[in-house]
Amino acid sequence: MAMERLGAAGMTNEMKQFYDKKLLSVAETDLVYLQYGVKRPIPARGGKSIEFRRFERITITAGSYTLTEGTPGAETNATVSNVAATISQYGQYSRITDVLNLQSYDPIIAEYSEKYGMAMAEGLDIVARNVLSAATTIQYAGNAIQVGTSGTGSVGSGQYLNAAELLEARRTLRRAGARKPYRCLIHPDNQKDLFEDPDIRDDFRWAEPEAIRSGKIGQWMGIEFVETNNLRIRTSYGMSGADTYEVFMFGDEYYGVTELSALSARMYVQPPGGVSDPLEQYSTLGWKAALAAVILNENFGVLINCASSRSNSA
């Protein structure tokens, strides 16, 4: 007896693939670099560069401020330092045809808006991150003296972020007089290495047991840890092809961030039409921002170059 079956013989064209209307999520990046910089926006008609200034400490040297009765001694001069930053513009956009927008199964404009919002935030975070990568106060994990794939003394296997590295960086900041609080930006790979260091793990087990249960590191020795998967990793840049990580520990006012008050970061959605689109065949959607980041005081931050147990070799 003949029997019709779905997807067979005359019913082949009736076999269709179900389409889930809910789109899948995408990986997200932890954005932290813009959070901790000193924020000083540039007002409208104030140009596109900014100058940060500070009065340096008055130098005290032995015998220089001892007075003789009735004699005022020599005058003391102050020093004013400045750091300048110039705004750059950043942005992305897409053209979306009228047919695509009206006939596509997915909400194209809404999806583009969401993803461009994520791209804008990530892109600006990377701008600040890359500025910090140019830091001059540098610490190399273990007995390393450099980063790179060649030459002796490069960061490599076994030279991870641990209690000793954190204490050394903290000492550097304290000796330089960096203002607290101290924050340390680390990657999830670094967090794993820290919790495998008994000096760190045991302290948290007794002092902050919630950190062990929740995975939130919290503070250790006055250092506040901030985990981000947007930390700069230099792939295969260490000895024997190990990945190297740029961990930052810094105090208050280590770096600054500025934008244009009259041109803050935002999304732009232009409807069809205009001189270049006489038949209203496409719309545009994108983002634009004006931003600059700058290190304000090199002595207030330490760049720790280290490896991780996650990637010891390429």
PEJOGI-V816426 format. One line per field, one symbol per residue. ss: DSSP state (a for helix, b for strand, c for the rest). psi: psi as a letter, one per 30 degrees, with the letter a starting at -180 (. if undefined). burial: b if it has 9 or more other ideal C-beta (glycine too) atoms within 8 Angstrom, else e. A space follows every 50 residues. Layout:
BEGIN
ss=???
psi=???
burial=???
END
This chain:
BEGIN
ss=ccccccccaaaaaacccccccccccccccccccccccbbccbccccccbb bbbbbccccccccccccbccbccccccccbbbbbbbcbbbbbbbbbbaaa aaaccccaaaaaaaaaaaaaaaaaaaaaaaaacccccbbbcccccbcccc cccbcccccbccaaaaaaaaaaaaaacccccbbbbbcaaaaaaaaccaaa aaaaaaacaaaaaaccccbbccbbbbbcccccbbccccaaaccbbbbbbb ccccbbbbbbaaaccbbbbbcccccccccccbbbbbbbbbbbbbbccaaa bbbbbbbccccccc
psi=kkkkkkgkbfgeffjlkkjkfjllllklkkjfefeflkjjlklkggaglk jklkklkkkjkkffgkkkkfkfaklkklkkllklkkklklllllkjleee efflelieeeeeeeeeeeeeeeeeeeeeeeeffglfjkkkkbglglllfl klglkakfilkaeeeeeeeeeeeeefgkkllkkjklleeeeeeeffjfee eeeeeeeifeeeeffkeblkhgkkkjkkggkkkjkhfakggkkkkikkkl akhellkllkefhlkllkjkllalefifghflllkalklklklkkejffg lkjjklalfejfl.
burial=eeeeeeeeeebeeeeeeeeeeeeeeeeebebbbbebbbebebeeeeeebb ebebeeeeeeeeeeeeeeeeeeeeeeeeeeeebbbebeebebbbebebeb beeeeeebbebbbebbbbbbbbbbbbbbbbbbbebebebbbeebebbeee eeebbbbebbbbbebbbbbbebbeeeebeeebbbbbbebbbbbbbebebb bebbeeebbebbeeeebbbbeebbbbbbebbebbebbbbeebbbbbbbbb bebbbbbbbbbeeebebbbeebeeeebeeeebbbbbbbbbbbbbbbbeeb bbbbbbbbeebbee
END
